[in-house]
Amino acid sequence: MLKGNKRWIYIAMPIFFFWFFGQIDKLGISIIQTDQGFLHDLGLTGADRNAKIGMITFVFTISYALSNIFWGFIIDKLGARKTGILGLSVWALTMVIGGLSTSYEMFIFSRIVLGMGEGMMIPICGKFISNWFHQRELGRAQSSWLAGNYLGPACGAVILTLVIATFHWQAAFFALAAFNILIVLPMFIFLTRDTPEEHPGLDKNELAYIRQSDSKESTKKLNFTQDFRYWIVWFGMLVSSFLFFGISIWLPTYLVGAKGFTREAMTGITSLSWLFALGFVLICGFLADKTKRPGLIATILFLLTASFLTAAILAPQPVMAGVCMGLAMGSQGGVFHISNLFIVKFSTPETAGRAAGLMGFTNILGGFSSYIMGWMVDVSGGDFGPSIVMLIIAAALGFAAYLFTLKKEASELKMENLPPKHVTV
């Protein structure tokens, strides 16, 4: 059964868990910040408490985004496997520091270091996917690890809520450190290799299949920075990061503080929202491979995001508003997936790390989103309405940007479908 498909075990499975636990490390703070014990212990009280909470994600994403730039070059030189092992070790250490924090400043320091460690996630996966998978299965390969990207927080919301209720907020960080050391790190050490040629468990037929179209594809690709669509996708990711972090970080607080949800109901809606994102990822992965129109799909996703956010403001029932916010977040999960497909499309195996690193830099705007939303909620006396309107405007910008990719994408698809005798040079 696994004959000819071992790449899915050696690469897809490790990077699935890489993102599964990495995203809980990163976004589990949205659950933890609703715990009164956490807020009291770190002094997150007073009129500016939401701005301080937003600052936690702000410093993380700034560190995360800036580190993406140098991680891309390190991965292209050092290799994805060794870089991943290094990053995982940093994660585990920062989780322990976070759990031991006795002040707001110490916790902020742990999030800055965590951001530096996690900055290599997108470049590593872009490098692995580019090296290990056939061009025709890029959508499915990306979906395999992006599934962990969203399934992790969906499960993490439940896990963290139970751990905090049973023990305390510090235990949540210690548990996350243990998951990284005992599960993900051994997978990177024993299963992964930088290229298929280096792996002793891969047979010649599977290697031949992976490399089948390399010569054809390499003649088509120029430097990724020379394709204007890469920069449109880069801008789209900038907007998507603003939207995604704004919604995902503040959704639990929005549900509890603005809509009156209990902790249990908040956990259910939050987990459902991450499952929405997973659904969008899987559907978009299939449609991207089937239609070869990722730009069109991303355009539709930004339109859906604006529509869902508008519906959340107008919804008469709290549950309906929460579900609409979750669907808006899920739509941006689809955009993130499409953006990573573009990284592989516009780069070569040699430049995939750098292309992904520059794309990962766009997370910097997500940090501003979390802080600005916290500040706006404080200024508005706890009202989330103005900050959601801001997100709608951001979604409209993403929609407008992707419109410029549609004409060239359609012409390329038309050329691919022409019989060879009709193609002229």
Residue, then its C-alpha position, 0 to 999 in steps of 0.5 A: m500500500l505504501k509502495g511508491n507513496k513513502r514520501w507522504i510518510y517521510i515528509a507529509m506526516p512530520i510537517f503535519f505534526f510540525w504545524f499541528f503543535g506549532q500552531i497551538d504554540k503560536l495561537g493557543i494564546s487566544i485561549i489562554q488570554t481569556d483565563q482570569g488567573f493568567l491576566h491577574d498573574l501578569g498584571l493585565t488589568g486596567a483600562d488598557r488591558n486589551a491593548k496589552i493583550g494585543m501587544i503579546t501577539f504584536v511582538f510575536t508576529i514582528s519577531y516571526a516576520l523579520s526572522n522569516i527573511f534570514w531563515g529563508f537563506i539559512i534553509d537554502k544553505l543549511g537544509a530544511r531538516k537541520t533548520g527544523i531540528l534547531g527551530l523545534s529546540v527553540w520552541a520547547l525552550t520558549m514554552v518552558i520560559g512562558g510557563l515560568s513567567t512571573s511578569y508581563e515583561m518576562f512573558i513578552f520576552s518568551r513570545i519574541v524568542l518563540g517568534m524567532g524560532e517559528g519564523m522558519m515554518i513556512p520556508i521549511c515546508g516550502k523547501f520540503i514540498s518543492n524537493w519531495f513532490h511532483q508538480r501535479e500533487l503540489g495542492r495535495a502536498q500543501s493541504s497535508w501540512l496546512a491541515g495541521n495548521y488548522l486542525g492543531p488549533a481546533c484540537g488545541a482549543v479543547i486541550l488547553t481549556l481542559v488543562i487550564a481548568t484541571f491545573h493552571w495556565q502554566a501547565a498549558f505551556f509545559a504540556l506544549a513543550a513536552f509535545n514538541i520534544l516527545i513527538v515532533l522532534p523525533m520525527f524530524i530526526f528519524l524520518t526526514r531528509d532534505t532531498p529524496e536522493e538522500h533517503p535510504g527508504l525511498d525506491k528508484n521508481e518513486l524517485a523517478y516519479i518525483r523528478q519526472s517533470d523537473s526538466k520541463e518546469s525548470t525551463k519555465k521559471l525565472n527568478f520569482t521576483q521578476d513575476f509581478r504576480y508574486w508581489i500581488v500574492w505577497f500583498g495579498m498575504l499581507v492583507s490576509s495576515f492582517l485579517f487572520f491574526g485579527i480574527s483568530i487572536w480576538l475571536p475567543t475574547y469577542l465571544v466571551g466579552a462581547k457576545g456573552f458566551t460561556r467558556e465551554a461555548m466559546t471553546g466550541i465556536t473557536s474549535l469550529s472556526w478552525l475546522f472551517a479553515l481546515g475545510f477551506v484548505l482541503i477544498c481549495g487544494f482540490l480546486a486549485d489542482k483541478t481548475k488550475r485557477p488559484g488566483l480566481i479562487a483567492t479572489i473569491l475567498f476575499l469576497l467571501t471574507a468581506s461578506f461573512l464579516t458584514a453578516a457578523i455585524l448584522a447578525p441578530q443572534p450571538v451564535m450566528a455572529g460567532v459562526c460568521m466570524g469563524l467562516a471569515m477566518g476559514s476563508q482566509g485559511g484558504v487564501f493562506h493555502i493558495s499563497n503557499l501554492f504560488i510560492v512553489k509555482f513561482s520558485t525553484p527548489e533552489t530558491a523556494g526557501r527565499a521565496a517562502g521567507l519573503m512571503g512569511f515576512t507578511n505576518i508582520l501586519g498580523g501583529f499590527s492587527s492584533y494590537i490595533m484591534g485591542w486598542m480600538v476595543d479599549v477606545s470603543g468601550g468594549d465594542f468590536g464593531p469598528s474593528i470589524v469594519m476595519l477588517i472588511i476594508a482590508a478584505a476589499l483591498g485583497f479582493a482588488a489586488y487579486l483581480f490583477t492576476l486573473k487575465k494572465e492566469a486565464s491566458e496561461l491556462k488557455m495556452e496549456n490546453l492548446p494542442p502542441k501543433h497550435v502553440t507557436v514560439 
